[in-house]
Amino acid sequence: MGLLKGNQTQLGFLYPKTTDFIFAVIGEEMGFVIAGAIVILYVVFITKCLYVAKTAKDETGSLIASGITGIFVFHMIENIGMVMGLLPITGVPLPFISYGGSSLITNFICIALLLNISSKRQKTIFVK
């Protein structure tokens, strides 16, 4: 429909359009290509998180990274499934896209934990 010209969003059919139904707004106003690009970016992000979990130094780091990856996977699938009508409507935000301070801060803390786990890997280039 075009930016700020969507029928569902501008006429008030989607009430919490900045939080719960942000993927519907993106899909309606920006199109299939942008919505598909967002899903592809999430898949790349999740594979990177799984790589951090796989290459962690110890089992605790691997479990923490796997749990954080599970949180991101659940939030992504739940929000996109909720928008498409496949899953029940809940208050789960879309990570890094939905409006909201506490969700964004929590996501940044999870990313900081993943970066810390990734930085603690043993990098053996030369073995004596």
Secondary structure, DSSP 4 states (H G I P E B T S, - for coil): --TT--HHHHTTSSTTTTTTTHHHHHHHHH-HHHHHHHHHHHHHHHHHHHHHHHT-SSHHHHHHHHHHHHHHHHHHHHHHHHHHTSS----PPPTTTSS-HHHHHHHHHHHHHHHHHHHTS---S---
